[in-house]
Amino acid sequence: MKTLIENITVIFEDGTYKENIYVAYEDKVFTYIGDTAPEGQYDRKINGQGKIMIPGLYNCHTHTPMTHFRGMAEDLPLDRWLNEAIFPAEDKLCDESAAIGALLSCAEMISGGVVSMSDMYFFCPALAEAIGTTGIKANLSRSVVSFDENSDVTKDERVYEGVYLFENYNNSFDGRIKVDMSVHAEYSNTAHTCEYVASLAKKYNCGVQLHLSETEKEHNEGKARRGMTPTEFFEKTGMFDSRTTAAHCVWLEDKDIEIFAKHGVSAAHNPISNLKLGSGVMPLEKLVKAGVNVVLGTDGAASNNRLNVINEMNMTALLHRGVTGKADFPPVSSIVPMATINGAVSQGRVDCGRIKEGFRADFALIDTTFVHNIPSFSPVNTLIYTVYPTDVTMTVCDGVTLYENGEFKTIDVEKLSGDMKRFKF
Amino acid sequence: MKTLIENITVIFEDGTYKENIYVAYEDKVFTYIGDTAPEGQYDRKINGQGKIMIPGLYNCHTHTPMTHFRGMAEDLPLDRWLNEAIFPAEDKLCDESAAIGALLSCAEMISGGVVSMSDMYFFCPALAEAIGTTGIKANLSRSVVSFDENSDVTKDERVYEGVYLFENYNNSFDGRIKVDMSVHAEYSNTAHTCEYVASLAKKYNCGVQLHLSETEKEHNEGKARRGMTPTEFFEKTGMFDSRTTAAHCVWLEDKDIEIFAKHGVSAAHNPISNLKLGSGVMPLEKLVKAGVNVVLGTDGAASNNRLNVINEMNMTALLHRGVTGKADFPPVSSIVPMATINGAVSQGRVDCGRIKEGFRADFALIDTTFVHNIPSFSPVNTLIYTVYPTDVTMTVCDGVTLYENGEFKTIDVEKLSGDMKRFKF
């Protein structure tokens, strides 16, 4: 299958753009990007007039089954939200319901131009089976929680689920599904569990996903408990020796940011979730200045309540201008890599995240002819400030169309909507 | 024309809601709201299944012609943004282009469920003629700027335009167009101009629109210039003796908030614009505690870059949780009045802003069946946190359908899109 998109405005992963471009892809990869029409026969030609093409978006922190809890427990702070609402609801989940929630998450992400996610949860083999069928990419991880200092971590079933997941699903579904190791957070784990999970990540040469310094309380209590910051704790336990994506990073100290830079830890910025739960605002400017690989995430649907990276891009632009008083930070164009190539880097996907010949044909098309997108002085400004996720008309991953003009190609959303109603929380 | 909406979930202006409601309207007003189907014949019946009905939204601070400048000058702070980009561009506007920009703004607002706006600009008679045809409600005002302490304000053409506007357009277009007096801001006017405009507002018994303490610099420079805060200055000049809507209010001091409460000044919260220009965050909690009538605004399309009140509701929920650290402020349901009835109050529209028998039939229908709105534990949570403006399927103002299922009934948006391209800034 050879496809040619003609006369399209392309926003590249570095935030630059070109107009009237021809983009061709065949099977899984981009085969041509240029100013003139390429030679050859194409099975399908798409008119790009009035549209923007962007690299497929990366949602680098989420919990896919949590769509079940979207809007369930509003107006609560993180600790009460977790203990009074989310944990009891999660206790009612099962393989089937978790997978159905994950599919709904995939549908929402795909319809908003997302081609890959980093997911932390449990019921992971069931999630892998479900998510694998949707055609989206995912770095799945079994989020380990451990409180018993005297337990034998090598026999912990939560740790074992992560190992099982890796051994059975890493690079499955044509490589779209990858498996990372994960500990939930510093405050929810023992040191020896973290050390053991870190050793597994090194053994399997895979990535790590974890929550880090999301709230001030958690950060300060961690320091009191360990005599070091949560970042220092994770460094000490060896977690950062593997490719790590740390979610939230709201309360990082300067020395923590140095550790991030030193180990190449990716910081997953979840601006909407952090606002909604009253957690605060990530020190983005310091992280960027230190050269840290910043990526974007939505967190789960219960604390956002959307799973849409276009929103996170918009919020990243607005929020940091407002809280720093600097109307030029972060530059609009600098937000594009956070949502694209930086995500691919954080997931260890070396041939993804760019609109470039030889790279995976992962992209979204966005209709910019709606009144709210007119006029456009720059497609990048349009993308960051005015496009709604609902303006996405096509999402393609590994050259396969997952969504086009309101139609899901790999997910039966009507059935899914009915399935969601079968479960009460 | 008698219309009945059946089995709809209604969110009322106070943030409460009821499911499976019947709502009828005839000509301009709601005639029935109840749990059971009303008797009588209806010209049209609408199935409300899968939809939410909300009171028509109020955008209480905007500058409609500025859609021409949407995305034009990104990454600049307010003073440079105004002086280097916006003011020179505004100098190129004319009656025709201003009216075309205003129509585009109306289309965007109407498609997002907005039924009324408060607008500050110039070229106002042309705007009144254009906006009047769209069926939307608008409190228009000629924003006066004056720097010459020795000028004769009674002969100022900008002031005269406001008077002309009032005398020719107040209560025009079947009462949908109202006219307020306006001074641009404290920093852009002389005291005697403010006193004179305040006297005109009292003479005409109309409202007042102005910018107030948007940036810290403006607020502090005003204090240094006047020996009082901008709020104290406006109180002293008599501006607050009339029904006033003050936009932004980011840097209000405690004594300013007392003045707002004392005079019944409405505070127009523009959270997105204030973030984008690096101006800061309004002290919403203090204003609410003082009993101030808080309303929502988008500001112009150059500093947002959207004109959509659903976004402002969402941002109001998220932003204050994040910056105060209180995950329960403002309560989700308390944001609904800010976007509806409080707006009607600020505009002096006594029979608008409520879904109630005898009130104007102003409402929007929202489709909640899209994947991003599933599940819904409360329609209010869904409205504030997950609905996109593009989920609006119908906007009705004074009983007239202005927009339905993507179709604009009163605006030729295709022609408008072409017209927009005729003007370069």
Interface residues (C-beta under 8 A of the other chain):
Chain A: T67 H68 R70 G71 M72 E74 D75 L76 P77 L78 W81 L104 A107 E108 S111 G112 E216 I272 N274 L275 K276 L277 G278 S279 G280 V281 N304 N305 R306 L307 N308 M315 A317 L318 L319 R321 G322 V323 T324 G325 K326 A327 D328 P331 V332 T369 F370 V371 H372 I374 P375 S376 F377 S378 N381 T382 Y385 T386 Y388 P389 T390 D391 V413 L416 S417 M420 K421
Chain B: T67 H68 R70 G71 M72 E74 D75 L76 P77 L78 W81 L104 A107 E108 S111 G112 E216 I272 N274 L275 K276 L277 G278 S279 G280 V281 N304 N305 R306 L307 N308 M315 A317 L318 L319 R321 G322 V323 T324 G325 K326 A327 D328 P331 V332 T369 F370 V371 H372 I374 P375 S376 F377 S378 N381 T382 Y385 T386 Y388 P389 T390 D391 V413 L416 S417 M420 K421
